Amino acid sequence: MNGQLEGKVALVTGAVRRNGRAIALALAREGAAVVINARNSQDEANSVRGEIESLGATALVCMADITDENAVERMFGEIVARFGRLDILVNNAADRSQMPFTELTAAQWRHIVSIILDGAFFCSRGALRLMIKTGWGRIVNITGDGHHMATYVNRAHTAAAKAGLEGLTRSLAIEFATRGITVNAVSPGRIGGERSKTSGSAPHADLVPPIGRTGVPEDVAEAVRFICLPGSSFITGQTFHVNGGQFLP
């Protein structure tokens, strides 16, 4: 453990696998207590908690559907009861299902937008109320390069929600810039490893980023860790593209 986040409390949504798990572990290695959020994966959440505790850090599992405003309020009640504060929020939860636009139902559209945007709204609102009290905070929104690149198709719902999340990032960054709170986004490119059941196959899986390899969750986690450090206080409202050079903004 490096200890630059000693005494801080972090909440990571969708923290049980891939990027979310790697982010939770990276923050724990810096000394933060980590709240592991998941909707249904209790066993996987407990497994991540065990990994964090094996590092000597503190972890709390909070099972909550972040699209449910009342569930999010209960989760924040648990966090306050246990720690009395929240310093870092990583809005990572998402669903990346694929569907041709003309076949997309209103329910499917609403499902994706609710997880990515409504979830970030509910969690950010709860986190900011606590961060304002301490005069320090870090919010990191995990977006994605899909809406920046022509290789991703059948994901209009996800692209629209992720683009909205980057807009929310910039808006909150300006609104809370004088409160000691930074808000940034990390946009992963092609990250290898086992994909969730709803993600479908990776588009153009044969394309290798210019850096010569596919990314790993730890690449995303390292970017998040850096943004959350005390020394990153002059960085806000930015989107960090972690893609090995596959997309150049």
C-alpha positions, -999 to +999 in steps of 0.1 A: +000+000+000+013+035-010-009+054+014-017+086-006-054+080+000-051+070+036-082+081+055-103+085+023-134+065+015-142+055-021-174+042-036-170+022-069-202+012-087-202-020-106-171-030-087-171-068-089-153-076-122-130-062-149-125-024-147-145-020-116-127-046-096-093-033-108-102+002-098-114-009-063-081-027-058-060+002-071-077+027-047-073+002-018-036-001-025-034+037-020-050+032+015-086+042+008-114+023+024-135+010-005-173+006-008-180-022-033-213-017-051-231-043-072-267-050-080-270-088-079-235-103-077-232-108-039-206-137-041-184-117-065-187-086-043-176-106-013-147-120-032-135-085-041-139-075-004-117-104+005-090-092-019-091-057-006-089-069+030-059-091+021-041-059+011-047-045+046-074-021+036-110-018+047-140-028+024-177-026+027-201-044+003-233-024-006-258-043-028-279-017-045-296-011-078-282+024-087-312+031-110-334+030-079-333+064-061-344+049-028-319+021-030-291+046-036-302+067-006-301+035+015-266+028+003-254+062+012-270+057+046-249+026+050-218+045+040-224+073+064-232+049+092-200+030+087-175+057+077-192+091+082-179+104+049-173+098+012-143+113-006-142+094-039-169+082-063-162+062-094-193+058-116-184+027-134-216+006-136-229+001-171-245-023-195-231-025-231-257-045-249-260-044-287-291-039-307-298-024-342-314+010-337-346+002-356-352-028-334-344-010-301-374-009-278-382+020-255-376-004-225-341-013-238-333+023-244-345+033-209-326+004-193-292+015-206-297+052-201-310+046-165-279+026-155-254+050-170-270+084-165-296+080-138-272+060-117-245+086-121-270+113-112-282+096-080-247+086-069-231+119-077-258+139-059-254+118-028-216+119-030-214+157-035-235+164-005-209+146+016-179+160-002-191+196+002-190+191+040-153+181+040-143+205+012-126+177-008-137+152-033-130+132-065-156+120-089-145+099-119-170+088-146-161+058-167-173+065-202-159+048-233-145+054-268-174+038-285-192+070-293-160+086-306-151+058-331-168+045-363-161+009-355-188+005-328-223-002-342-256-013-328-249+007-296-268+039-301-283+037-266-250+032-249-232+058-270-259+084-262-257+077-225-219+077-224-218+110-243-243+124-218-220+112-190-191+132-204-214+163-206-223+157-169-186+155-161-179+189-175-210+205-160-203+192-124-166+201-128-174+238-133-202+239-107-180+225-079-146+237-089-143+261-060-153+235-034-122+214-036-139+188-057-127+176-091-148+157-117-132+139-146-139+111-170-119+081-180-128+067-215-114+032-220-107+018-255-104-019-263-099-037-230-093-074-232-104-103-210-137-120-205-167-098-214-201-096-196-229-117-211-248-086-223-218-070-240-218-091-271-186-096-292-160-069-294-163-050-328-133-056-351-116-077-325-087-083-349-077-046-348-048-040-324-042-005-310-011+013-323+007+007-290+008-030-300-015-047-275-050-047-262-056-029-229-061-046-195-084-034-166-053-023-147-046+003-174-080+019-167-075+016-129-042+033-130-057+064-148-085+065-122-060+062-093-039+091-107-070+114-110-080+106-074-047+115-058-043+147-038-017+159-063-042+159-092-062+188-077-056+211-107-072+186-132-110+188-136-135+186-164-113+164-185-118+131-204-088+108-203-087+084-232-071+051-222-069+033-256-033+027-267-036+053-294-066+037-311-085+070-309-067+104-309-090+133-298 
